[in-house]
């Protein structure tokens, strides 16, 4: 059993060693393609991790802030919690709504007639800014998903061209002549897909999370306006 595991381990090591050897012996163009694809992949994974943590925090803080909003009767008391839950889009929207209401208070600091349309516009403006904040960097994932397969394809075409070039030089079409170029081509294709597929999956996942938070923001705006109108 132990000897079998050792043989499998050695085979895997040899396989990875062969891959590294192929990459090291690849042409400058193919190496450049592989480097670009690797950078796309690394940056994409960094963005995915960052955005997942950001959305998790925003969702959690929004839930806590919404509980405070529904339990606390005074808007001025709720305002004190906005600095604690500043990662929540709802807290920023609340601040814009509170500011607009303060402008409608009048000199006596007493609401006479709430203007719901003006209040809605003010809150939606901040809501749009929050959506832009949540969506930042997601575009890179979409770009990665769209571009990296073609970059990999370029590496593939170049590898095949190198193989044909070697055939022309050596006047020999045996496997030893064409194998290195074909191997380079396949590695470029594989790395292009390795970068593109996770980018597509996580871009759609993050997009759905943003859509859920947009609905939460819209519901909060409607709830805020409803509460404000009943303060008359």
N, C-alpha and C positions, 0 to 999 in steps of 0.2 A: 504493500500500500504506500509506504513511504517512498519507495523507489519510483512508483508511478507519479506521485505528486512532484518529486524532484525532476523527473523527465518532462512533465508538463510545464513546470516552472522554467526549466532550461529552454524549452521550445519557445515559450512566450518571450523570454529574454532575447533569444536569437532573432525572433520575429521583429521585436521592437528595434533591436540593433540593426537589422536589415533596413528598416524604415529610415532610421537616422542616417545610415550609410547612403541610401538613395537620395535623401534630402541634401546631404553634404556634397554629393557628387552632381547634384542638379545644376542646370544652367543658371546664370545670374537672373535671367528673366523669371524663371520658375521660382527661384528662391525669393525674389521680390514679391511675386504673387502670393506665395505661402506666408510671407511676413505680413503682408496687408490683410490677408484673411485671418491670421492669428490675432492681429490688433483689433480687427472688427469683432472677433469672438470675445476677446478679453474685455473690451469696453462694453459690449452688450451685456455680458454677465454681470459686470459691475453695476450697470444701470438697472438691471433687473433686481438685483439684491437691494440696491438703494431705494428703488420705487416701491418694492414690496414692504419694506420697513416703514417707508414714509406713509403709504396708504393704511397700513395697520395702525400706526400711531394716530393718523387723522381720524380714522373710523372710531377708534377707542375714545379719543378725546371728544369727538362730536357726540357720541352716546352719553358720556358723562355730563357734557355741557347741556345737552337737551333735557336730561333729568333735572338739572338745576333750574333751567328755564321754566319747566313745568311745575316745579315745586315752589319756586320763589315768586312772591306776588309783586315785588317792587323791581322795576327795571333798573333803578340805580343800584340795588343790591346785586343784581345779576351782572352788572357792568364790572364789578370788582373781580369776577371770576374770569373775565376775558383774557387777562394777562397770564393766568394759570393754564388756560386751555388755548393758548395762541396758535397751536398746531392745528386746531380744529377750524375748518372753513366756516362753521356755524357761528363761532365767536366773532370772527371778522365781519360776517354779515350782520350779526346782532349790533355790533358797534356802529355800522353805517345806518342801521335802522334807528338806533337810539339817537344818533346825531341828527338825523332828519326830523325825528319827533321833537327834539330840543329846539330846532328852528321853527317848529310849528306851535310851540308852547305859547309864544307871545310874551309880552313884558311881565305879565303876572305869573309866568311859569305855570299856566293852567291851560290844558288842552281844551279848545273850544270845538273845533271841527277838524278831525284828522283827514288829511288828503291822502287816500289810499294809493292813488296812482303815482303821486310824487314819492311816496314811501316805497312803493314797489320798484320804481325806476332806480332809486338810490341803492336799494338792496340788491337788485339784479346787476347793477354795474360792478359792485364788489363781488358778487357771485361769479361774474364772468372772469374777473381777475383771479379768483381762486381756482377756477377751472383751468385757466392758462397756467397757473402755478403747478397744479396737479398733473397737467399734460406735458410739462417741459421734460425734455430728454426722451420722451416716448417716440418722437419722430426718428431718432437715431435707430431704434429697433426696426421701424418700418423701412428705413433706408437699408439697413443690414439685410433684412429679409429680401428686399428687391434687388440689391446690387451684388451681394456675395456669390450667388449662383453663376452670374455672368463673369465675375472675376475668376471664379474657379474654372469656368468654361474656357476663358482665355488661356489659363494655364494648361488646360487639357489640349487645346488646339496647338499651343506652342510645343508641348511635349511630343505630340504626334508629328509635327513638322520636323522636330529634331530627329525623330526616328527615321523619317524618310530621307533627311539630309545625310544621316549616317549610312543608310543603304546606298545612297548615291556615291558617297566617298569611298566606301569599302567594296562597292559592287557585290554586296552579299546581303541576302535577306533572311539570314538565319535568326533564330530566337535571341542569341547573344547580342546581335546587333540592334534589334528593335526593342528588346525588353526594357532597358533603362529609360528610354524616352516614354514608352507606354506607362511604365511604373510612375514616372513623374506626373504624367497626365492624370492618372487615376488618383494619386495623392491630392493633387490640386482640386479635382472634382469632389473628393470625399471631404476635404477641409471646407470647401465652399458650402456644401450641404450641412456640415457640422455647425457652421456659423449661421446659416439661414434658417434652419428648421426650429431651433430654440427661440430665435428672434420672432418668428411668426407666432409661435405658441404663446409666448409671454406678452407679446404686443396685444394680442386679442384678449388675454387674461386681464392685463392692466386696463385695457379699454373698457371692459365690462365693469371693472371695479370703479372706474371714473364715472361711468353711466349711473351706477347705483348711488354714488355720492352726489351726483347732479340732482337726482330725484330727491334725495334727502334735503338738499339745499332748497329746492323749489317748495317742498312741503314745509320747511321751516319758515320760509318767507311768507307763505300763505297763513301759517299759524301765527306768526308775529303780527301780521296785519289784522287778523281776526281779533287777537287779544287787544291790540291797540284801539280798534274801533269800539270795543266794549268798555274801554276806559272812559268814554264820554259820560 
